[in-house]
Amino acid sequence: MATPRVTEDAKLSSNSPIAVAKLKEMCSQVCGSVISPETVYTHALTSEWNDRIIKGVLDLLVAESKRHKFLIYSTVVERDESSSTRGMHSTTGAYWNSAKDGIWNYKWGGGTADRGMDVVISIAWISLE
């Protein structure tokens, strides 16, 4: 008998205090409101975008769960469509209670290739109980 396939979402968020579908919705909503549809990558604005994305996601998370502390990481990655290569690798480590604490990652591409950017969001939670 075949072993059931475990998705990355399930591995990284099986103990999430908020459903993965809700986390995706929150991140997409905040990114879409911070970076309007006509916006293209502008390096000078990346710090402001990251600040607003972090604050927006954090406000939504805290409203959903008062039993956790949250850490939000946001990275705006420039996409050069003329280049055949592009990459990013990020690793996070932690010492925590893996039954109650965790991390989840999300990539927002903005829906169109001509924006020239992706936003990568990592959400970590630490149980207060």
N, CA, C and O atoms as CSV, one atom per row, in Angstrom:
chain,resi,resn,atom,element,x,y,z
A,1,MET,N,N,0.847,-1.186,0.000
A,1,MET,CA,C,0.000,0.000,0.000
A,1,MET,C,C,0.885,1.240,0.000
A,1,MET,O,O,1.869,1.306,0.736
A,2,ALA,N,N,0.540,2.204,-0.811
A,2,ALA,CA,C,1.320,3.427,-0.936
A,2,ALA,C,C,1.155,4.313,0.293
A,2,ALA,O,O,0.085,4.382,0.897
A,3,THR,N,N,2.247,4.989,0.643
A,3,THR,CA,C,2.210,5.941,1.745
A,3,THR,C,C,1.552,7.219,1.269
A,3,THR,O,O,1.888,7.710,0.191
A,4,PRO,N,N,0.610,7.785,2.046
A,4,PRO,CA,C,-0.022,9.037,1.615
A,4,PRO,C,C,1.015,10.135,1.449
A,4,PRO,O,O,1.952,10.248,2.239
A,5,ARG,N,N,0.837,10.934,0.424
A,5,ARG,CA,C,1.742,12.053,0.157
A,5,ARG,C,C,1.428,13.190,1.116
A,5,ARG,O,O,0.272,13.583,1.268
A,6,VAL,N,N,2.465,13.716,1.762
A,6,VAL,CA,C,2.306,14.843,2.677
A,6,VAL,C,C,2.779,16.094,1.954
A,6,VAL,O,O,3.928,16.162,1.519
A,7,THR,N,N,1.915,17.073,1.823
A,7,THR,CA,C,2.270,18.306,1.123
A,7,THR,C,C,3.162,19.176,1.996
A,7,THR,O,O,3.204,19.015,3.215
A,8,GLU,N,N,3.877,20.103,1.356
A,8,GLU,CA,C,4.703,21.052,2.109
A,8,GLU,C,C,3.851,21.847,3.084
A,8,GLU,O,O,4.262,22.072,4.223
A,9,ASP,N,N,2.659,22.279,2.649
A,9,ASP,CA,C,1.776,23.023,3.549
A,9,ASP,C,C,1.481,22.212,4.804
A,9,ASP,O,O,1.499,22.750,5.911
A,10,ALA,N,N,1.212,20.935,4.639
A,10,ALA,CA,C,0.886,20.094,5.795
A,10,ALA,C,C,2.093,19.903,6.701
A,10,ALA,O,O,1.964,19.939,7.924
A,11,LYS,N,N,3.267,19.699,6.106
A,11,LYS,CA,C,4.470,19.496,6.917
A,11,LYS,C,C,4.824,20.748,7.711
A,11,LYS,O,O,5.216,20.656,8.875
A,12,LEU,N,N,4.691,21.893,7.102
A,12,LEU,CA,C,5.119,23.124,7.740
A,12,LEU,C,C,4.052,23.782,8.602
A,12,LEU,O,O,4.357,24.709,9.351
A,13,SER,N,N,2.819,23.327,8.512
A,13,SER,CA,C,1.767,24.053,9.206
A,13,SER,C,C,0.752,23.151,9.893
A,13,SER,O,O,-0.371,23.583,10.154
A,14,SER,N,N,1.115,21.922,10.189
A,14,SER,CA,C,0.158,21.011,10.805
A,14,SER,C,C,-0.307,21.497,12.168
A,14,SER,O,O,-1.378,21.100,12.627
A,15,ASN,N,N,0.469,22.339,12.819
A,15,ASN,CA,C,0.081,22.871,14.123
A,15,ASN,C,C,-0.230,24.367,14.062
A,15,ASN,O,O,-0.214,25.050,15.086
A,16,SER,N,N,-0.508,24.864,12.881
A,16,SER,CA,C,-0.782,26.285,12.709
A,16,SER,C,C,-2.025,26.696,13.491
A,16,SER,O,O,-3.037,25.997,13.454
A,17,PRO,N,N,-1.959,27.824,14.196
A,17,PRO,CA,C,-3.133,28.300,14.929
A,17,PRO,C,C,-4.220,28.853,14.006
A,17,PRO,O,O,-5.343,29.104,14.442
A,18,ILE,N,N,-3.880,29.041,12.734
A,18,ILE,CA,C,-4.808,29.583,11.741
A,18,ILE,C,C,-4.741,28.662,10.517
A,18,ILE,O,O,-3.654,28.266,10.096
A,19,ALA,N,N,-5.892,28.326,9.955
A,19,ALA,CA,C,-5.934,27.430,8.793
A,19,ALA,C,C,-5.066,27.962,7.656
A,19,ALA,O,O,-5.007,29.170,7.423
A,20,VAL,N,N,-4.391,27.050,6.947
A,20,VAL,CA,C,-3.511,27.438,5.849
A,20,VAL,C,C,-4.265,28.249,4.793
A,20,VAL,O,O,-3.725,29.221,4.264
A,21,ALA,N,N,-5.488,27.868,4.485
A,21,ALA,CA,C,-6.276,28.628,3.502
A,21,ALA,C,C,-6.455,30.073,3.964
A,21,ALA,O,O,-6.394,30.997,3.152
A,22,LYS,N,N,-6.673,30.269,5.248
A,22,LYS,CA,C,-6.843,31.614,5.804
A,22,LYS,C,C,-5.513,32.369,5.749
A,22,LYS,O,O,-5.501,33.561,5.441
A,23,LEU,N,N,-4.397,31.701,6.039
A,23,LEU,CA,C,-3.082,32.352,5.954
A,23,LEU,C,C,-2.812,32.824,4.524
A,23,LEU,O,O,-2.346,33.943,4.313
A,24,LYS,N,N,-3.108,31.961,3.541
A,24,LYS,CA,C,-2.921,32.336,2.137
A,24,LYS,C,C,-3.778,33.542,1.772
A,24,LYS,O,O,-3.320,34.467,1.103
A,25,GLU,N,N,-5.021,33.515,2.220
A,25,GLU,CA,C,-5.938,34.623,1.942
A,25,GLU,C,C,-5.418,35.927,2.552
A,25,GLU,O,O,-5.437,36.971,1.900
A,26,MET,N,N,-4.957,35.866,3.793
A,26,MET,CA,C,-4.427,37.060,4.470
A,26,MET,C,C,-3.238,37.633,3.713
A,26,MET,O,O,-3.191,38.830,3.432
A,27,CYS,N,N,-2.275,36.771,3.381
A,27,CYS,CA,C,-1.062,37.237,2.698
A,27,CYS,C,C,-1.378,37.820,1.329
A,27,CYS,O,O,-0.851,38.870,0.963
A,28,SER,N,N,-2.233,37.147,0.577
A,28,SER,CA,C,-2.612,37.627,-0.744
A,28,SER,C,C,-3.334,38.969,-0.654
A,28,SER,O,O,-3.058,39.884,-1.429
A,29,GLN,N,N,-4.251,39.077,0.289
A,29,GLN,CA,C,-5.010,40.319,0.476
A,29,GLN,C,C,-4.082,41.486,0.818
A,29,GLN,O,O,-4.203,42.566,0.241
A,30,VAL,N,N,-3.164,41.269,1.747
A,30,VAL,CA,C,-2.260,42.348,2.161
A,30,VAL,C,C,-1.325,42.731,1.022
A,30,VAL,O,O,-1.148,43.918,0.747
A,31,CYS,N,N,-0.724,41.748,0.356
A,31,CYS,CA,C,0.183,42.072,-0.754
A,31,CYS,C,C,-0.550,42.828,-1.853
A,31,CYS,O,O,-0.022,43.796,-2.401
A,32,GLY,N,N,-1.759,42.392,-2.177
A,32,GLY,CA,C,-2.548,43.062,-3.206
A,32,GLY,C,C,-2.929,44.481,-2.848
A,32,GLY,O,O,-3.057,45.333,-3.727
A,33,SER,N,N,-3.114,44.747,-1.553
A,33,SER,CA,C,-3.469,46.115,-1.148
A,33,SER,C,C,-2.239,47.017,-1.050
A,33,SER,O,O,-2.350,48.225,-1.259
A,34,VAL,N,N,-1.082,46.462,-0.740
A,34,VAL,CA,C,0.145,47.261,-0.634
A,34,VAL,C,C,0.733,47.534,-2.013
A,34,VAL,O,O,1.198,48.640,-2.287
A,35,ILE,N,N,0.713,46.527,-2.876
A,35,ILE,CA,C,1.308,46.653,-4.207
A,35,ILE,C,C,0.179,46.594,-5.224
A,35,ILE,O,O,-0.316,45.514,-5.543
A,36,SER,N,N,-0.225,47.735,-5.726
A,36,SER,CA,C,-1.372,47.828,-6.634
A,36,SER,C,C,-1.075,47.126,-7.961
A,36,SER,O,O,0.088,46.914,-8.304
A,37,PRO,N,N,-2.131,46.762,-8.713
A,37,PRO,CA,C,-1.950,45.998,-9.963
A,37,PRO,C,C,-1.032,46.647,-10.991
A,37,PRO,O,O,-0.379,45.938,-11.757
A,38,GLU,N,N,-0.966,47.953,-11.028
A,38,GLU,CA,C,-0.126,48.615,-12.031
A,38,GLU,C,C,1.316,48.829,-11.566
A,38,GLU,O,O,2.138,49.343,-12.326
A,39,THR,N,N,1.630,48.442,-10.331
A,39,THR,CA,C,2.964,48.637,-9.780
A,39,THR,C,C,3.955,47.653,-10.367
A,39,THR,O,O,3.654,46.469,-10.512
A,40,VAL,N,N,5.142,48.146,-10.707
A,40,VAL,CA,C,6.252,47.298,-11.136
A,40,VAL,C,C,7.379,47.459,-10.113
A,40,VAL,O,O,7.364,48.384,-9.300
A,41,TYR,N,N,8.348,46.554,-10.164
A,41,TYR,CA,C,9.443,46.577,-9.199
A,41,TYR,C,C,10.152,47.923,-9.226
A,41,TYR,O,O,10.582,48.395,-10.278
A,42,THR,N,N,10.265,48.531,-8.045
A,42,THR,CA,C,10.990,49.786,-7.857
A,42,THR,C,C,11.806,49.640,-6.588
A,42,THR,O,O,11.261,49.649,-5.485
A,43,HIS,N,N,13.122,49.505,-6.748
A,43,HIS,CA,C,13.986,49.209,-5.602
A,43,HIS,C,C,13.801,50.205,-4.459
A,43,HIS,O,O,13.802,49.811,-3.292
A,44,ALA,N,N,13.645,51.476,-4.777
A,44,ALA,CA,C,13.520,52.506,-3.744
A,44,ALA,C,C,12.274,52.320,-2.869
A,44,ALA,O,O,12.216,52.858,-1.763
A,45,LEU,N,N,11.286,51.572,-3.345
A,45,LEU,CA,C,10.048,51.372,-2.582
A,45,LEU,C,C,10.000,50.052,-1.813
A,45,LEU,O,O,9.057,49.821,-1.057
A,46,THR,N,N,10.994,49.185,-1.990
A,46,THR,CA,C,10.919,47.854,-1.386
A,46,THR,C,C,10.869,47.885,0.141
A,46,THR,O,O,10.160,47.078,0.742
A,47,SER,N,N,11.589,48.780,0.772
A,47,SER,CA,C,11.571,48.866,2.234
A,47,SER,C,C,10.179,49.258,2.736
A,47,SER,O,O,9.677,48.683,3.701
A,48,GLU,N,N,9.564,50.236,2.078
A,48,GLU,CA,C,8.203,50.652,2.444
A,48,GLU,C,C,7.208,49.512,2.225
A,48,GLU,O,O,6.351,49.267,3.074
A,49,TRP,N,N,7.315,48.819,1.098
A,49,TRP,CA,C,6.412,47.692,0.826
A,49,TRP,C,C,6.550,46.622,1.907
A,49,TRP,O,O,5.553,46.137,2.441
A,50,ASN,N,N,7.805,46.254,2.227
A,50,ASN,CA,C,8.021,45.236,3.255
A,50,ASN,C,C,7.438,45.661,4.604
A,50,ASN,O,O,6.787,44.864,5.279
A,51,ASP,N,N,7.667,46.900,4.991
A,51,ASP,CA,C,7.125,47.401,6.262
A,51,ASP,C,C,5.602,47.304,6.288
A,51,ASP,O,O,5.022,46.851,7.275
A,52,ARG,N,N,4.962,47.730,5.207
A,52,ARG,CA,C,3.490,47.707,5.150
A,52,ARG,C,C,2.945,46.278,5.089
A,52,ARG,O,O,1.910,45.987,5.687
A,53,ILE,N,N,3.623,45.401,4.383
A,53,ILE,CA,C,3.197,44.000,4.306
A,53,ILE,C,C,3.310,43.355,5.688
A,53,ILE,O,O,2.377,42.692,6.141
A,54,ILE,N,N,4.432,43.545,6.350
A,54,ILE,CA,C,4.623,42.960,7.682
A,54,ILE,C,C,3.562,43.473,8.644
A,54,ILE,O,O,2.948,42.679,9.356
A,55,LYS,N,N,3.334,44.772,8.681
A,55,LYS,CA,C,2.340,45.333,9.591
A,55,LYS,C,C,0.943,44.808,9.268
A,55,LYS,O,O,0.195,44.445,10.176
A,56,GLY,N,N,0.585,44.764,7.985
A,56,GLY,CA,C,-0.738,44.300,7.583
A,56,GLY,C,C,-0.988,42.849,7.947
A,56,GLY,O,O,-2.048,42.515,8.477
A,57,VAL,N,N,-0.018,41.979,7.666
A,57,VAL,CA,C,-0.168,40.556,7.990
A,57,VAL,C,C,-0.188,40.368,9.501
A,57,VAL,O,O,-0.998,39.604,10.025
A,58,LEU,N,N,0.690,41.053,10.190
A,58,LEU,CA,C,0.750,40.935,11.648
A,58,LEU,C,C,-0.558,41.369,12.304
A,58,LEU,O,O,-1.037,40.701,13.220
A,59,ASP,N,N,-1.136,42.468,11.853
A,59,ASP,CA,C,-2.426,42.928,12.402
A,59,ASP,C,C,-3.507,41.859,12.230
A,59,ASP,O,O,-4.285,41.612,13.151
A,60,LEU,N,N,-3.559,41.228,11.062
A,60,LEU,CA,C,-4.558,40.184,10.808
A,60,LEU,C,C,-4.315,38.944,11.665
A,60,LEU,O,O,-5.264,38.345,12.172
A,61,LEU,N,N,-3.053,38.557,11.831
A,61,LEU,CA,C,-2.728,37.387,12.644
A,61,LEU,C,C,-3.101,37.592,14.109
A,61,LEU,O,O,-3.700,36.716,14.733
A,62,VAL,N,N,-2.745,38.743,14.648
A,62,VAL,CA,C,-3.029,39.031,16.060
A,62,VAL,C,C,-4.537,39.068,16.304
A,62,VAL,O,O,-5.003,38.663,17.369
A,63,ALA,N,N,-5.297,39.549,15.328
A,63,ALA,CA,C,-6.753,39.571,15.458
A,63,ALA,C,C,-7.329,38.155,15.488
A,63,ALA,O,O,-8.394,37.932,16.065
A,64,GLU,N,N,-6.634,37.197,14.870
A,64,GLU,CA,C,-7.107,35.811,14.803
A,64,GLU,C,C,-6.693,34.968,16.009
A,64,GLU,O,O,-7.427,34.060,16.399
A,65,SER,N,N,-5.535,35.251,16.608
A,65,SER,CA,C,-5.042,34.417,17.700
A,65,SER,C,C,-4.276,35.246,18.719
A,65,SER,O,O,-3.241,35.836,18.410
A,66,LYS,N,N,-4.795,35.280,19.921
A,66,LYS,CA,C,-4.129,35.983,21.030
A,66,LYS,C,C,-3.258,35.014,21.838
A,66,LYS,O,O,-2.594,35.425,22.789
A,67,ARG,N,N,-3.259,33.740,21.465
A,67,ARG,CA,C,-2.520,32.725,22.213
A,67,ARG,C,C,-1.127,32.466,21.650
A,67,ARG,O,O,-0.447,31.539,22.090
A,68,HIS,N,N,-0.694,33.275,20.682
A,68,HIS,CA,C,0.601,33.071,20.045
A,68,HIS,C,C,1.329,34.392,19.858
A,68,HIS,O,O,0.712,35.451,19.740
A,69,LYS,N,N,2.636,34.307,19.833
A,69,LYS,CA,C,3.472,35.407,19.363
A,69,LYS,C,C,3.765,35.088,17.900
A,69,LYS,O,O,3.877,33.921,17.525
A,70,PHE,N,N,3.888,36.122,17.080
A,70,PHE,CA,C,4.132,35.919,15.656
A,70,PHE,C,C,5.376,36.682,15.218
A,70,PHE,O,O,5.652,37.778,15.707
A,71,LEU,N,N,6.110,36.098,14.302
A,71,LEU,CA,C,7.229,36.749,13.631
A,71,LEU,C,C,6.920,36.711,12.147
A,71,LEU,O,O,6.554,35.662,11.619
A,72,ILE,N,N,7.061,37.830,11.474
A,72,ILE,CA,C,6.778,37.921,10.044
A,72,ILE,C,C,8.047,38.375,9.328
A,72,ILE,O,O,8.685,39.349,9.726
A,73,TYR,N,N,8.399,37.663,8.277
A,73,TYR,CA,C,9.513,38.051,7.424
A,73,TYR,C,C,8.949,38.288,6.033
A,73,TYR,O,O,8.169,37.482,5.527
A,74,SER,N,N,9.346,39.398,5.414
A,74,SER,CA,C,8.889,39.701,4.062
A,74,SER,C,C,10.097,40.066,3.202
A,74,SER,O,O,10.938,40.874,3.598
A,75,THR,N,N,10.165,39.461,2.027
A,75,THR,CA,C,11.255,39.731,1.099
A,75,THR,C,C,10.662,40.013,-0.271
A,75,THR,O,O,9.870,39.222,-0.783
A,76,VAL,N,N,11.042,41.138,-0.866
A,76,VAL,CA,C,10.635,41.456,-2.230
A,76,VAL,C,C,11.797,41.042,-3.131
A,76,VAL,O,O,12.923,41.510,-2.964
A,77,VAL,N,N,11.509,40.159,-4.086
A,77,VAL,CA,C,12.535,39.626,-4.976
A,77,VAL,C,C,12.288,40.166,-6.376
A,77,VAL,O,O,11.211,39.977,-6.940
A,78,GLU,N,N,13.297,40.846,-6.939
A,78,GLU,CA,C,13.169,41.350,-8.306
A,78,GLU,C,C,13.246,40.182,-9.279
A,78,GLU,O,O,14.074,39.282,-9.137
A,79,ARG,N,N,12.366,40.222,-10.263
A,79,ARG,CA,C,12.318,39.204,-11.311
A,79,ARG,C,C,12.768,39.831,-12.612
A,79,ARG,O,O,12.190,40.826,-13.049
A,80,ASP,N,N,13.774,39.276,-13.234
A,80,ASP,CA,C,14.232,39.760,-14.539
A,80,ASP,C,C,13.801,38.739,-15.570
A,80,ASP,O,O,14.428,37.690,-15.716
A,81,GLU,N,N,12.733,39.046,-16.284
A,81,GLU,CA,C,12.161,38.100,-17.244
A,81,GLU,C,C,13.085,37.818,-18.421
A,81,GLU,O,O,12.924,36.800,-19.094
A,82,SER,N,N,14.056,38.701,-18.687
A,82,SER,CA,C,14.969,38.469,-19.806
A,82,SER,C,C,16.073,37.481,-19.430
A,82,SER,O,O,16.752,36.936,-20.300
A,83,SER,N,N,16.243,37.261,-18.140
A,83,SER,CA,C,17.270,36.330,-17.677
A,83,SER,C,C,16.689,34.924,-17.574
A,83,SER,O,O,15.547,34.741,-17.151
A,84,SER,N,N,17.486,33.937,-17.964
A,84,SER,CA,C,17.006,32.559,-17.880
A,84,SER,C,C,17.204,31.970,-16.487
A,84,SER,O,O,16.674,30.901,-16.185
A,85,THR,N,N,17.955,32.652,-15.648
A,85,THR,CA,C,18.173,32.145,-14.296
A,85,THR,C,C,17.733,33.170,-13.257
A,85,THR,O,O,17.854,34.381,-13.442
A,86,ARG,N,N,17.230,32.643,-12.184
A,86,ARG,CA,C,16.839,33.474,-11.048
A,86,ARG,C,C,16.662,32.510,-9.903
A,86,ARG,O,O,16.139,31.409,-10.076
A,87,GLY,N,N,17.089,32.915,-8.760
A,87,GLY,CA,C,16.907,32.010,-7.643
A,87,GLY,C,C,17.035,32.707,-6.311
A,87,GLY,O,O,17.581,33.804,-6.192
A,88,MET,N,N,16.513,32.031,-5.327
A,88,MET,CA,C,16.617,32.512,-3.963
A,88,MET,C,C,16.532,31.280,-3.083
A,88,MET,O,O,15.699,30.400,-3.304
A,89,HIS,N,N,17.384,31.226,-2.102
A,89,HIS,CA,C,17.327,30.127,-1.142
A,89,HIS,C,C,17.403,30.745,0.243
A,89,HIS,O,O,18.263,31.582,0.519
A,90,SER,N,N,16.505,30.329,1.096
A,90,SER,CA,C,16.471,30.851,2.453
A,90,SER,C,C,16.209,29.694,3.399
A,90,SER,O,O,15.406,28.809,3.102
A,91,THR,N,N,16.880,29.701,4.529
A,91,THR,CA,C,16.697,28.661,5.526
A,91,THR,C,C,16.495,29.311,6.884
A,91,THR,O,O,17.142,30.305,7.215
A,92,THR,N,N,15.597,28.742,7.659
A,92,THR,CA,C,15.334,29.231,9.005
A,92,THR,C,C,15.481,28.071,9.969
A,92,THR,O,O,15.067,26.951,9.670
A,93,GLY,N,N,16.063,28.333,11.109
A,93,GLY,CA,C,16.178,27.324,12.149
A,93,GLY,C,C,15.646,27.881,13.454
A,93,GLY,O,O,15.651,29.092,13.674
A,94,ALA,N,N,15.193,27.001,14.305
A,94,ALA,CA,C,14.662,27.463,15.585
A,94,ALA,C,C,14.755,26.355,16.624
A,94,ALA,O,O,14.802,25.172,16.288
A,95,TYR,N,N,14.779,26.751,17.869
A,95,TYR,CA,C,14.678,25.817,18.983
A,95,TYR,C,C,13.362,26.138,19.666
A,95,TYR,O,O,13.229,27.175,20.315
A,96,TRP,N,N,12.387,25.246,19.521
A,96,TRP,CA,C,11.070,25.499,20.069
A,96,TRP,C,C,10.333,24.196,20.300
A,96,TRP,O,O,10.875,23.113,20.082
A,97,ASN,N,N,9.099,24.310,20.741
A,97,ASN,CA,C,8.231,23.158,20.952
A,97,ASN,C,C,7.544,22.866,19.622
A,97,ASN,O,O,6.608,23.566,19.237
A,98,SER,N,N,8.003,21.845,18.930
A,98,SER,CA,C,7.471,21.582,17.587
A,98,SER,C,C,6.007,21.128,17.593
A,98,SER,O,O,5.381,21.074,16.535
A,99,ALA,N,N,5.461,20.806,18.747
A,99,ALA,CA,C,4.038,20.451,18.835
A,99,ALA,C,C,3.154,21.695,18.864
A,99,ALA,O,O,1.980,21.624,18.499
A,100,LYS,N,N,3.699,22.831,19.292
A,100,LYS,CA,C,2.889,24.046,19.438
A,100,LYS,C,C,3.383,25.224,18.597
A,100,LYS,O,O,2.615,26.141,18.307
A,101,ASP,N,N,4.640,25.205,18.211
A,101,ASP,CA,C,5.240,26.318,17.477
A,101,ASP,C,C,5.516,25.874,16.043
A,101,ASP,O,O,5.623,24.678,15.772
A,102,GLY,N,N,5.632,26.819,15.136
A,102,GLY,CA,C,5.890,26.432,13.755
A,102,GLY,C,C,6.159,27.602,12.841
A,102,GLY,O,O,6.228,28.754,13.269
A,103,ILE,N,N,6.312,27.275,11.561
A,103,ILE,CA,C,6.583,28.282,10.532
A,103,ILE,C,C,5.892,27.869,9.240
A,103,ILE,O,O,5.724,26.681,8.967
A,104,TRP,N,N,5.493,28.863,8.446
A,104,TRP,CA,C,4.831,28.623,7.166
A,104,TRP,C,C,5.327,29.683,6.186
A,104,TRP,O,O,5.551,30.829,6.577
A,105,ASN,N,N,5.500,29.314,4.921
A,105,ASN,CA,C,6.015,30.224,3.889
A,105,ASN,C,C,5.006,30.393,2.761
A,105,ASN,O,O,4.235,29.485,2.451
A,106,TYR,N,N,5.030,31.573,2.157
A,106,TYR,CA,C,4.090,31.900,1.081
A,106,TYR,C,C,4.803,32.754,0.040
A,106,TYR,O,O,5.570,33.653,0.385
A,107,LYS,N,N,4.549,32.469,-1.240
A,107,LYS,CA,C,5.088,33.305,-2.325
A,107,LYS,C,C,3.937,33.941,-3.074
A,107,LYS,O,O,3.020,33.260,-3.533
A,108,TRP,N,N,3.999,35.273,-3.192
A,108,TRP,CA,C,2.989,36.036,-3.921
A,108,TRP,C,C,3.648,36.587,-5.176
A,108,TRP,O,O,4.647,37.302,-5.103
A,109,GLY,N,N,3.079,36.246,-6.329
A,109,GLY,CA,C,3.626,36.724,-7.596
A,109,GLY,C,C,2.838,37.868,-8.193
A,109,GLY,O,O,3.186,38.375,-9.259
A,110,GLY,N,N,1.789,38.275,-7.522
A,110,GLY,CA,C,1.019,39.412,-7.990
A,110,GLY,C,C,0.106,39.133,-9.157
A,110,GLY,O,O,-0.556,40.043,-9.655
A,111,GLY,N,N,0.056,37.891,-9.604
A,111,GLY,CA,C,-0.878,37.543,-10.653
A,111,GLY,C,C,-0.399,37.799,-12.069
A,111,GLY,O,O,-0.956,37.232,-13.009
A,112,THR,N,N,0.620,38.636,-12.255
A,112,THR,CA,C,1.102,38.915,-13.615
A,112,THR,C,C,2.619,38.876,-13.657
A,112,THR,O,O,3.287,39.267,-12.700
A,113,ALA,N,N,3.152,38.406,-14.765
A,113,ALA,CA,C,4.605,38.299,-14.918
A,113,ALA,C,C,5.265,39.651,-15.149
A,113,ALA,O,O,6.454,39.812,-14.873
A,114,ASP,N,N,4.508,40.631,-15.654
A,114,ASP,CA,C,5.123,41.905,-16.013
A,114,ASP,C,C,5.386,42.822,-14.816
A,114,ASP,O,O,5.927,43.912,-15.006
A,115,ARG,N,N,5.032,42.433,-13.615
A,115,ARG,CA,C,5.345,43.237,-12.425
A,115,ARG,C,C,6.845,43.256,-12.141
A,115,ARG,O,O,7.379,44.241,-11.632
A,116,GLY,N,N,7.510,42.163,-12.473
A,116,GLY,CA,C,8.948,42.087,-12.244
A,116,GLY,C,C,9.331,41.793,-10.812
A,116,GLY,O,O,10.445,42.107,-10.393
A,117,MET,N,N,8.416,41.188,-10.040
A,117,MET,CA,C,8.753,40.890,-8.646
A,117,MET,C,C,7.871,39.798,-8.077
A,117,MET,O,O,6.775,39.526,-8.566
A,118,ASP,N,N,8.388,39.184,-7.027
A,118,ASP,CA,C,7.644,38.265,-6.181
A,118,ASP,C,C,7.813,38.775,-4.751
A,118,ASP,O,O,8.770,39.488,-4.448
A,119,VAL,N,N,6.887,38.410,-3.886
A,119,VAL,CA,C,7.019,38.698,-2.462
A,119,VAL,C,C,6.993,37.349,-1.749
A,119,VAL,O,O,6.089,36.541,-1.961
A,120,VAL,N,N,7.985,37.118,-0.910
A,120,VAL,CA,C,8.072,35.889,-0.136
A,120,VAL,C,C,7.831,36.256,1.324
A,120,VAL,O,O,8.534,37.095,1.887
A,121,ILE,N,N,6.826,35.616,1.933
A,121,ILE,CA,C,6.468,35.896,3.316
A,121,ILE,C,C,6.644,34.618,4.135
A,121,ILE,O,O,6.197,33.544,3.735
A,122,SER,N,N,7.295,34.751,5.270
A,122,SER,CA,C,7.396,33.651,6.233
A,122,SER,C,C,6.715,34.096,7.506
A,122,SER,O,O,6.945,35.200,8.002
A,123,ILE,N,N,5.866,33.214,8.033
A,123,ILE,CA,C,5.156,33.481,9.279
A,123,ILE,C,C,5.563,32.409,10.283
A,123,ILE,O,O,5.401,31.216,10.025
A,124,ALA,N,N,6.086,32.830,11.417
A,124,ALA,CA,C,6.424,31.904,12.490
A,124,ALA,C,C,5.527,32.220,13.677
A,124,ALA,O,O,5.202,33.380,13.932
A,125,TRP,N,N,5.126,31.169,14.405
A,125,TRP,CA,C,4.304,31.361,15.595
A,125,TRP,C,C,4.913,30.609,16.762
A,125,TRP,O,O,5.482,29.529,16.606
A,126,ILE,N,N,4.780,31.203,17.927
A,126,ILE,CA,C,5.256,30.614,19.168
A,126,ILE,C,C,4.108,30.648,20.161
A,126,ILE,O,O,3.581,31.717,20.470
A,127,SER,N,N,3.722,29.490,20.660
A,127,SER,CA,C,2.598,29.391,21.579
A,127,SER,C,C,2.924,30.036,22.922
A,127,SER,O,O,4.032,29.891,23.439
A,128,LEU,N,N,1.955,30.744,23.474
A,128,LEU,CA,C,2.116,31.339,24.795
A,128,LEU,C,C,1.675,30.373,25.900
A,128,LEU,O,O,1.811,30.685,27.083
A,129,GLU,N,N,1.155,29.219,25.525
A,129,GLU,CA,C,0.660,28.250,26.501
A,129,GLU,C,C,1.631,27.118,26.711
A,129,GLU,O,O,1.364,26.214,27.503
